[in-house]
Amino acid sequence: MATRPTPRSRTGASASSSPGRRAARSPSPGSNSMPLILGGVGVLVVVVVLVMMNSGNGGSQAAAGSPKPDAAQPAAAVKSAPVSLAAAKAGKSPATPPPSLTQETLAQVSELNRQMKALYNEGVSARKDGDNQKARDKQAQAKDVLEQIDQLLQPALLWQEKAQEGDWSQPAEYVTLERIYGDVMKLANMVRKGGGK
């Protein structure tokens, strides 16, 4: 006949098995910190790699995106200093109103004229150094800037021509234009003589 286990033996069995369960449920403090350390190292490595990739790409993009020094800037992108206006010119009432001519447009023309002069001077220096091809290229670029100026001022120049023929009164912007465009035309003649066609 089989004997029943005594309460003592049951208690002993449960007591012997419970420490094992407790050990499985609550690992030691050292084993908890290991995944955190590995995760932190992994994040640090990813951040370092991303920083290195971004710094490499930024330099190449800056080099690729930088404009060529020889290229003339379009009129819209020119940053220019303000121009002081001359006094308005008295005369007959204009038969037609003058096209809009702002101080900003006059400042753009002055800046483009400075660019044209710089290109002309570079062409002269290249010719002195015996580099005729570079000299012709620089004068051709200066001529391109002159065309930008003419395109920017075409309506105003046509009106001013009529105003001078008819002895019309002219606003201050147009009197200032006459002075600035006179300088442009002097330089334009030098550019054409230098090889700009």
C-alpha positions as CSV (number, residue, x, y, z in Angstrom):
1,M,0.0,0.0,0.0
2,A,1.3,3.4,-1.0
3,T,2.0,5.9,1.7
4,R,0.9,9.5,1.4
5,P,3.6,12.0,1.5
6,T,3.9,13.8,4.8
7,P,3.2,17.5,5.0
8,R,6.9,18.0,5.8
9,S,8.0,16.4,2.6
10,R,5.6,18.7,0.5
11,T,6.9,21.7,2.3
12,G,10.4,20.7,1.7
13,A,9.7,20.2,-2.0
14,S,8.1,23.5,-2.4
15,A,10.8,25.2,-0.5
16,S,13.5,23.6,-2.6
17,S,11.8,24.6,-5.8
18,S,10.9,28.2,-4.9
19,P,14.5,29.6,-4.7
20,G,15.1,28.4,-8.2
21,R,12.0,30.2,-9.4
22,R,13.0,33.4,-7.6
23,A,16.4,33.2,-9.2
24,A,14.9,32.9,-12.6
25,R,12.6,35.9,-12.1
26,S,15.0,38.4,-10.6
27,P,18.4,38.4,-12.4
28,S,21.4,39.9,-10.7
29,P,22.0,43.6,-11.1
30,G,25.1,43.1,-13.2
31,S,23.2,41.3,-16.0
32,N,20.6,44.2,-16.2
33,S,23.2,46.9,-17.0
34,M,24.9,45.0,-19.9
35,P,22.2,45.6,-22.5
36,L,22.0,49.2,-21.6
37,I,25.8,49.7,-22.1
38,L,25.7,47.8,-25.4
39,G,22.8,49.9,-26.6
40,G,24.5,53.2,-25.6
41,V,27.7,52.2,-27.5
42,G,25.6,51.3,-30.5
43,V,23.8,54.7,-30.5
44,L,27.2,56.5,-30.1
45,V,28.7,54.7,-33.1
46,V,25.6,55.6,-35.3
47,V,25.8,59.3,-34.3
48,V,29.6,59.4,-35.1
49,V,29.0,57.8,-38.5
50,L,26.2,60.2,-39.3
51,V,28.3,63.2,-38.3
52,M,31.2,62.1,-40.5
53,M,28.9,61.5,-43.5
54,N,27.3,64.9,-43.2
55,S,30.5,66.8,-42.9
56,G,31.9,65.0,-46.0
57,N,28.8,65.7,-48.1
58,G,28.6,69.3,-46.9
59,G,32.0,70.1,-48.2
60,S,31.4,68.5,-51.6
61,Q,28.0,70.3,-52.0
62,A,29.6,73.6,-51.1
63,A,32.3,73.0,-53.7
64,A,29.8,71.9,-56.3
65,G,27.4,74.7,-55.6
66,S,29.9,77.6,-55.7
67,P,29.5,79.8,-58.7
68,K,32.4,80.2,-61.3
69,P,34.3,83.4,-60.6
70,D,34.3,84.2,-64.3
71,A,30.5,84.0,-64.8
72,A,28.7,87.3,-64.8
73,Q,25.8,87.5,-62.3
74,P,22.3,88.1,-63.7
75,A,20.9,91.5,-63.1
76,A,18.3,90.2,-60.6
77,A,20.9,88.6,-58.3
78,V,23.2,91.7,-58.1
79,K,23.5,93.2,-54.7
80,S,24.2,96.9,-54.9
81,A,24.9,99.9,-52.8
82,P,22.3,102.7,-52.8
83,V,22.8,105.6,-55.4
84,S,22.4,109.2,-54.5
85,L,20.0,111.0,-56.8
86,A,20.8,114.2,-58.7
87,A,18.4,117.1,-58.8
88,A,15.4,116.9,-61.2
89,K,15.6,118.7,-64.5
90,A,13.1,121.5,-65.4
91,G,11.6,121.7,-68.9
92,K,8.5,121.3,-70.9
93,S,5.8,118.9,-69.7
94,P,6.5,115.4,-71.1
95,A,4.2,114.3,-73.9
96,T,4.3,110.8,-72.4
97,P,5.0,109.8,-68.8
98,P,8.4,108.3,-68.0
99,P,8.6,104.6,-67.4
100,S,9.2,103.6,-63.8
101,L,12.9,103.9,-62.9
102,T,13.7,103.2,-59.3
103,Q,16.8,104.0,-57.2
104,E,17.3,100.2,-56.8
105,T,17.5,99.8,-60.6
106,L,20.1,102.6,-60.8
107,A,22.1,100.9,-58.1
108,Q,22.0,97.6,-60.1
109,V,23.3,99.4,-63.1
110,S,26.2,100.9,-61.1
111,E,27.1,97.5,-59.8
112,L,26.9,95.8,-63.2
113,N,29.1,98.6,-64.5
114,R,31.7,97.8,-61.8
115,Q,31.6,94.2,-62.8
116,M,32.1,95.1,-66.5
117,K,35.1,97.3,-65.5
118,A,36.6,94.4,-63.5
119,L,36.3,92.0,-66.4
120,Y,37.7,94.6,-68.8
121,N,40.8,95.1,-66.5
122,E,41.3,91.3,-66.3
123,G,41.3,91.2,-70.1
124,V,43.8,94.0,-70.4
125,S,46.1,92.2,-67.8
126,A,45.8,88.9,-69.7
127,R,46.7,90.6,-73.0
128,K,49.8,92.1,-71.3
129,D,50.8,88.6,-70.1
130,G,50.5,87.3,-73.7
131,D,47.3,85.3,-73.1
132,N,45.2,86.6,-76.0
133,Q,42.5,83.9,-75.7
134,K,41.9,84.8,-72.0
135,A,41.9,88.5,-73.0
136,R,39.2,87.9,-75.6
137,D,37.1,85.8,-73.2
138,K,37.2,88.5,-70.5
139,Q,36.2,91.2,-73.0
140,A,33.4,89.0,-74.3
141,Q,32.1,88.5,-70.7
142,A,32.3,92.3,-70.2
143,K,30.2,92.7,-73.3
144,D,27.6,90.3,-71.9
145,V,27.3,92.5,-68.8
146,L,26.8,95.5,-71.1
147,E,23.9,93.7,-72.7
148,Q,22.3,93.0,-69.3
149,I,22.5,96.8,-68.6
150,D,20.9,97.7,-71.9
151,Q,18.1,95.2,-71.4
152,L,17.5,96.5,-67.9
153,L,17.3,100.2,-69.1
154,Q,15.8,99.9,-72.6
155,P,12.4,101.5,-71.8
156,A,14.0,104.3,-69.7
157,L,16.6,105.0,-72.4
158,L,14.1,105.3,-75.2
159,W,12.0,107.7,-73.1
160,Q,15.0,109.8,-72.1
161,E,16.1,110.1,-75.7
162,K,12.7,111.7,-76.5
163,A,12.9,113.8,-73.4
164,Q,16.3,115.3,-74.5
165,E,15.0,115.9,-78.0
166,G,11.8,117.6,-76.8
167,D,13.5,119.5,-73.9
168,W,11.1,117.8,-71.4
169,S,11.4,117.9,-67.7
170,Q,13.0,114.8,-66.2
171,P,12.7,113.3,-62.7
172,A,15.8,113.0,-60.5
173,E,16.1,109.3,-61.4
174,Y,16.5,110.1,-65.1
175,V,19.0,112.8,-64.5
176,T,21.0,110.3,-62.4
177,L,20.6,107.8,-65.2
178,E,22.2,110.1,-67.7
179,R,25.3,110.4,-65.6
180,I,25.6,106.7,-64.8
181,Y,24.9,105.6,-68.4
182,G,27.5,108.0,-69.7
183,D,30.1,106.1,-67.7
184,V,28.7,102.8,-69.0
185,M,29.1,104.0,-72.6
186,K,32.7,105.1,-72.1
187,L,33.6,101.7,-70.7
188,A,31.6,100.0,-73.4
189,N,33.7,101.6,-76.1
190,M,36.9,100.4,-74.4
191,V,35.5,96.9,-74.1
192,R,34.7,96.8,-77.9
193,K,38.1,98.1,-78.8
194,G,39.6,95.5,-76.4
195,G,38.0,92.6,-78.3
196,G,34.5,92.4,-76.9
197,K,32.1,92.0,-79.8
